[in-house]
Amino acid sequence: MAEDNNDVKKTFDTYSQLPVFVMILDVDKNIIFLNHIAEDLFNDSDFQDDYIPIEPVDEFIQKLDETINTDRVSDIEISIPSKSGSYSYLAASISKIKYNKDADGILIIGSDMTHFHNLKAESDSLIEDLQISRETIVQDAYRALDLNDKLAESEEKLKQMNATKDKFFSIIAHDLRNPVSAFTELTNLLASKGEEMSSEERMEFTQDLNKSSKQMSALLDNLLQWARAQSGRIEFNPDIIYIDKLVENIFYLLKVTADKKRIKLINRVQPETVAIGDENMIHTVLRNLISNAIKFTNARGRVTISSEIIDKQVYIYIEDNGVGIREENLDTLFRPDVYNSTRGTNNEKGTGLGLLICKEFIETNGGSVWAESELGNGTKFTFTLKKVDNVELKQAEKNYFDTTYVDDIEEISAFYEESSKKLSVEISTKEMELLPRAIEELEYNFLKKCSELRETLLISEIQEFANELRATAEKYDIEVLSDYCAGLKENSDSFELDGILKDLNEFPKLIDKLKQMLMA
């Protein structure tokens, strides 16, 4: 017995001197021996008698069982956690031994691999970082190539746009040169031979001058409006628009033009057709498209406005049974580099800018515009706007009768009431005697002109109209007329189309009110 104990002691002493981790277990996995390296590692861990702090636990137990049952040597990488949270890593070998003559045991010998493990972890991390950096570099390279392609594409588009605009302005300059040349030639003739002309010849020349000046004014006004839209200087104020009321207002403005050709204007827009958009812009679009429809429709024809709601879009259709458009011209209608000014069925002259302005305004409102036509069978223009949702509509309906779409009855009534007060207070007996002459002059010189301006809306002529009207107001000392002129002038100077239309619509009613004051 003493001899057996001596053999065991000698075995343990031998293992104690080894500079590696050594642990001996019995077949029940109880610790029999730890050398000093193993003790140091276990003392720095959460070691307990019934718990050996070796990870991975399951794999370690499995290897122990294999060795006990098969006598086979097993290799395993194990780690021992410290109280500080760090790990010691070992490359271990598990084998079966007899630590005395009658007892089997399990020998675990492990070499410290902590330094190599940490180096490998750092290496793996570095490789991962390098891989990420490589991927980032590749991504940045592809992104740079993509940006370069987009830059080249944008540069090419910019070149095309500049070329298009250059061609566009050359077309406009050419078109403007004709009326300017005619105007210059006519004024030269009047200057050199005016005294030799009869009154009829001078009147004819004056009418030609007036026609040339109107053509130039219309072209310049449209060019200014288009240029302002291109440069973003037109304010965009989206609001709820009742399309049927807007169409009715425009029909009223264009009725005289349509009546001259006995063209029937039909509004089939449903009252519930409500859209979101800038009212001034959409007014301009509808007025241009309806004017074009009238222009290219023969006498006794018809122009129909209708609408349809599809998903979240409002579709508005302007359809005529006029002369139609050639198929090859449809694709160029909205291109600035192609001149599209064509005379109407009554030889009406256009500026060639109306459809460009329509396209610019519709796209600003988030919509699209296009045309369908067949030569000899009329044309159908379509544009889209955003639909109003129910919440926005209910909110708008509360304030609907406060808008300008209630035929301006309340505002006009208030205006006339205020006008009546001013007249009754400020017009003396002597001034009242001059009122018939004032009314006669207003009707003779201004009433027809006002009707024409409602059709053309030429800003320069409206400003001239306001100045001439103000002179008449000062001549007869009619303060309410002076106030009216000031408002019209202010709206025309700021290009407020709705305000201008409202002022022009009020003018004949103002004359009627003056007549009522005279009769009273």
Sequence and secondary structure as in RCSB ss.txt:
>XXXX:A:sequence
MAEDNNDVKKTFDTYSQLPVFVMILDVDKNIIFLNHIAEDLFNDSDFQDDYIPIEPVDEFIQKLDETINTDRVSD
IEISIPSKSGSYSYLAASISKIKYNKDADGILIIGSDMTHFHNLKAESDSLIEDLQISRETIVQDAYRALDLNDK
LAESEEKLKQMNATKDKFFSIIAHDLRNPVSAFTELTNLLASKGEEMSSEERMEFTQDLNKSSKQMSALLDNLLQ
WARAQSGRIEFNPDIIYIDKLVENIFYLLKVTADKKRIKLINRVQPETVAIGDENMIHTVLRNLISNAIKFTNAR
GRVTISSEIIDKQVYIYIEDNGVGIREENLDTLFRPDVYNSTRGTNNEKGTGLGLLICKEFIETNGGSVWAESEL
GNGTKFTFTLKKVDNVELKQAEKNYFDTTYVDDIEEISAFYEESSKKLSVEISTKEMELLPRAIEELEYNFLKKC
SELRETLLISEIQEFANELRATAEKYDIEVLSDYCAGLKENSDSFELDGILKDLNEFPKLIDKLKQMLMA
>XXXX:A:secstr
 HHHHHHHHHHHHHHHT SSEEEEEETT  EEEE HHHHHHHHTTT BTTB   BSHHHHHHHHHHHHHH   EE
EEEEEE TTS EEEEEEEEEEEEEETTEEEEEEEEEE HHHHHHHHHHHHHHHHHHHHHHHHHHHHHHHHHHHHH
HHHHHHHHHHHHHHHHHHHHHHHHHHHHHHHHHHHHHHHHHHHGGGS HHHHHHHHHHHHHHHHHHHHHHHHHHH
HHHHHTT S   EEEEEHHHHHHHHHHHHHHHHHHTT EEEEE  TT EEEEEHHHHHHHHHHHHHHHHHTS TT
 EEEEEEEEETTEEEEEEEE SS   HHHHTTTT TTS      TT     S HHHHHHHHHHHTT  EEEEE T
TS EEEEEEEEE  HHHHHHHHHHGGGSTTSTTHHHHHHHHHHHHHHHHHH  HHHHHHHHHHHHHIIIIIIHHH
HHHHHH  HHHHHHHHHHHHHHHHHHT HHHHHHHHHHHHHHHTT HHHHHHHHHHHHHHHHHHHHHHH 
